[in-house]
């Protein structure tokens, strides 16, 4: 009985991956694509958790947890990038590393 539940869960997860990729490709705005990538990370974390149960290797749950935290931080960084409206990705990376210092402020 438990095997059937795992198979159904895996099928639903792969359906979620398919819908996430579809939304990623057909997204009208950058925000739609960011949400699609975030959904794909959540679905892949679920897949990692199921694999940890099937393989009886629960160390993969730690991997899923770290992956979730990194995904959350990446979504926050992209949200900051979209909110502030940086002109280049380099300016955004410098902002992340140095606070509010801009590239032009570093060069001057």
C-alpha positions in Angstrom: 0.0 0.0 0.0 2.8 2.4 0.9 4.5 1.8 -2.5 1.3 2.8 -4.3 1.2 6.1 -2.4 4.8 6.8 -3.2 4.2 6.1 -6.9 1.1 8.4 -7.0 3.1 11.1 -5.2 6.0 10.8 -7.7 3.5 11.0 -10.6 2.0 14.2 -9.1 5.5 15.6 -8.5 6.5 15.0 -12.1 3.2 16.6 -13.2 4.2 19.6 -11.1 7.6 19.7 -12.8 5.9 19.7 -16.2 3.5 22.5 -15.3 6.4 24.5 -13.7 8.5 24.2 -16.8 5.5 25.2 -19.0 5.0 28.3 -16.8 8.7 29.1 -17.0 8.7 29.0 -20.8 5.3 30.7 -21.3 5.6 33.3 -18.5 4.8 36.8 -19.6 6.9 38.6 -17.1 10.1 38.1 -15.1 8.0 37.7 -11.9 6.1 34.8 -13.5 9.3 33.1 -14.3 10.7 33.7 -10.9 7.6 32.2 -9.3 7.9 29.2 -11.7 11.5 28.6 -10.7 10.6 28.8 -7.1 7.8 26.3 -7.6 10.2 24.0 -9.4 12.6 24.1 -6.5 9.8 23.3 -4.1 8.7 20.4 -6.3 12.2 19.1 -6.6 12.6 19.3 -2.8 9.6 17.0 -2.6 11.2 14.7 -5.1 14.4 14.6 -3.1 12.3 13.8 0.1 10.6 10.9 -1.7 13.9 9.6 -3.0 15.3 9.8 0.6 12.4 7.6 1.8 12.7 5.1 -1.1 16.5 4.8 -0.8 16.4 4.7 3.0 19.1 7.4 3.0 17.8 10.2 5.2 20.9 12.3 4.7 19.2 13.5 1.5 16.7 15.3 3.7 19.5 17.5 4.9 20.3 18.2 1.2 16.7 19.1 0.6 16.7 21.4 3.6 19.9 23.3 2.4 18.5 23.4 -1.1 15.3 25.0 0.2 17.2 27.6 2.2 19.3 28.5 -0.8 16.3 28.7 -3.0 14.6 31.1 -0.5 17.7 33.3 -0.4 17.9 33.4 -4.2 14.2 34.4 -4.5 14.8 37.2 -2.0 17.9 38.4 -4.0 15.9 38.4 -7.2 13.0 40.3 -5.5 15.5 42.9 -4.4 16.9 43.1 -7.9 13.5 43.6 -9.4 12.4 46.1 -6.7 15.4 48.3 -7.0 15.6 48.3 -10.8 19.4 48.0 -11.2 20.7 48.8 -14.6 23.1 45.9 -14.9 23.7 42.6 -13.2 27.2 43.7 -12.2 25.7 46.6 -10.2 23.4 44.3 -8.5 26.1 41.8 -7.6 28.2 44.7 -6.1 25.2 45.8 -4.2 24.8 42.3 -2.7 28.4 42.0 -1.8 29.0 45.6 -0.5 25.7 46.9 0.6 24.5 50.0 -1.1 27.8 50.9 -2.9 27.3 51.2 -6.6 29.8 50.4 -9.4 30.1 54.1 -10.3 30.9 54.8 -6.6 33.7 52.3 -6.7 35.2 53.7 -9.8 35.0 57.3 -8.8 
